[in-house]
Amino acid sequence: MDDNAAAINLNEYNIDEKIELNGLEIIKDSTIDEFKPYYAKLDRIYKQFEHEGINKRISVLRKLTSFYEKELLKNITNVERFFNIVTNVEDYILNSINLENFEEDIIEMCVRIITF
């Protein structure tokens, strides 16, 4: 994948500003920057869903928002909140009847890409 294409898409969403606003600088290199090459691909998948009339993007964002809102009630750091959301999404996926033979580490990687 072209790094410039991913950077252009990420700049569109002001990712660096969101990282700073949410106090996630401590995990920027290990969690956020590591998965940047996948963000453009994820964006293309969502756009394809929208083109086909499938509202997967909205469904995913609503589920993430639900997990986020529950985490807001806790007196924890934003980094802890982020990883709690990742864990909640992983658990949700692992308990889904739609899950086929995926390894747990692959699911974790995909969840980290989607959650940010």
Residue pairs with C-beta under 8 A, 6 or more apart in sequence:
1 37
1 38
1 40
1 41
2 40
3 36
3 37
5 40
6 36
6 37
6 39
6 40
7 36
9 39
9 40
9 43
10 36
10 39
15 32
15 116
19 25
19 28
19 32
22 78
22 82
23 77
23 78
23 79
24 31
24 32
24 78
24 79
24 82
26 79
27 79
27 82
31 82
31 112
31 116
32 116
35 109
35 112
35 113
35 116
38 113
39 113
39 116
42 113
42 114
46 56
46 57
49 55
49 56
49 57
50 57
60 114
63 89
63 92
64 85
64 89
64 114
64 115
67 84
67 85
67 88
67 89
67 92
68 81
68 85
70 88
71 81
71 84
71 85
71 88
72 81
74 81
74 84
76 84
82 115
82 116
85 115
86 108
86 111
86 112
86 115
89 111
89 114
89 115
90 104
90 107
90 108
90 111
93 99
93 107
93 111
94 104
94 107
